[in-house]
């Protein structure tokens, strides 16, 4: 049972990582874009 919980946690993390990366990269882009103009 414990292995199932770990597997689900890993799967949820793997699915959430791209969205988190997109959010972070978008935030960095928005925070740095005004300084480029």
Secondary structure, 3 states (H helix, E strand, C coil): CHHHHHHHHHHHHHHHHHHHHHHHHHHHHHHHHHHHC
